[in-house]
């Protein structure tokens, strides 16, 4: 008799667990737009300078006739 009750009980528990996560989920926090205040000016200047130095080194060492 206990095996007859265990199957419906397990199905009922499975259904309850499948339904409740959405009911127990926390409410979403209001979305606040994230604004980046970081400036990439220094990094951009480094990249431009390094690119310029690499271009200068390649062009300077080339053999022109």
VOPAGU-2260 file (C-alpha; in pm, 1 decimal, decimal comma):
REM VOPAGU-2260
SITE   aa  ch    i         X         Y         Z
SITE  UNK   A    0       0,0       0,0       0,0
SITE  UNK   A    1     282,9     237,5      70,6
SITE  UNK   A    2     417,9     190,1    -283,2
SITE  UNK   A    3      83,2     310,1    -424,1
SITE  UNK   A    4     101,8     629,4    -225,1
SITE  UNK   A    5     467,0     696,5    -288,1
SITE  UNK   A    6     436,5     736,4    -665,8
SITE  UNK   A    7     157,3    1000,0    -653,6
SITE  UNK   A    8     331,7    1166,9    -361,8
SITE  UNK   A    9     657,5    1187,3    -556,3
SITE  UNK   A   10     474,5    1323,0    -860,8
SITE  UNK   A   11     301,2    1583,6    -645,8
SITE  UNK   A   12     632,0    1687,4    -485,4
SITE  UNK   A   13     795,4    1706,9    -827,8
SITE  UNK   A   14     517,0    1927,8    -961,0
SITE  UNK   A   15     532,9    2152,3    -656,7
SITE  UNK   A   16     908,0    2189,1    -691,2
SITE  UNK   A   17     873,8    2258,6   -1062,8
SITE  UNK   A   18     618,3    2534,1   -1005,4
SITE  UNK   A   19     751,9    2702,9    -691,4
SITE  UNK   A   20    1088,7    2839,5    -810,5
SITE  UNK   A   21     910,7    3107,9   -1009,2
SITE  UNK   A   22     686,3    3185,0    -712,7
SITE  UNK   A   23     975,1    3192,5    -465,8
SITE  UNK   A   24    1207,9    3393,8    -686,2
SITE  UNK   A   25    1309,2    3731,1    -553,4
SITE  UNK   A   26    1171,2    4036,5    -721,9
SITE  UNK   A   27    1413,7    4191,8    -965,4
SITE  UNK   A   28    1590,3    4502,3    -850,4
SITE  UNK   A   29    1509,1    4810,4   -1054,3
SITE  UNK   A   30    1758,7    4836,7   -1334,8
SITE  UNK   A   31    1984,7    5136,0   -1305,9
SITE  UNK   A   32    2178,1    5229,7   -1616,9
SITE  UNK   A   33    2547,8    5172,3   -1563,2
SITE  UNK   A   34    2757,3    5458,7   -1686,5
SITE  UNK   A   35    3128,0    5401,7   -1724,4
SITE  UNK   A   36    3323,8    5693,3   -1589,2
SITE  UNK   A   37    3659,8    5550,8   -1693,3
SITE  UNK   A   38    3848,0    5736,2   -1961,2
SITE  UNK   A   39    4056,6    5534,3   -2203,4
SITE  UNK   A   40    4254,4    5835,9   -2324,2
SITE  UNK   A   41    4583,9    5721,5   -2171,7
SITE  UNK   A   42    4553,2    5370,9   -2317,5
SITE  UNK   A   43    4464,6    5508,3   -2661,1
SITE  UNK   A   44    4765,5    5742,1   -2653,2
SITE  UNK   A   45    4995,0    5451,0   -2560,6
SITE  UNK   A   46    4860,4    5239,7   -2850,5
SITE  UNK   A   47    4900,3    5524,1   -3100,8
SITE  UNK   A   48    5254,9    5600,5   -2983,2
SITE  UNK   A   49    5356,7    5233,7   -2992,8
SITE  UNK   A   50    5205,6    5193,1   -3340,7
SITE  UNK   A   51    5391,4    5501,7   -3457,7
SITE  UNK   A   52    5720,5    5376,9   -3313,2
SITE  UNK   A   53    5673,8    5036,2   -3476,2
SITE  UNK   A   54    5595,3    5197,5   -3811,7
SITE  UNK   A   55    5898,9    5425,0   -3776,0
SITE  UNK   A   56    6125,2    5129,1   -3691,8
SITE  UNK   A   57    6002,7    4927,3   -3991,0
SITE  UNK   A   58    6024,5    5215,6   -4238,1
SITE  UNK   A   59    6359,6    5337,7   -4105,2
SITE  UNK   A   60    6525,8    4999,6   -4139,2
SITE  UNK   A   61    6401,4    4931,8   -4492,1
SITE  UNK   A   62    6660,2    4950,7   -4769,1
SITE  UNK   A   63    6564,0    5217,5   -5022,3
SITE  UNK   A   64    6755,3    5262,4   -5345,2
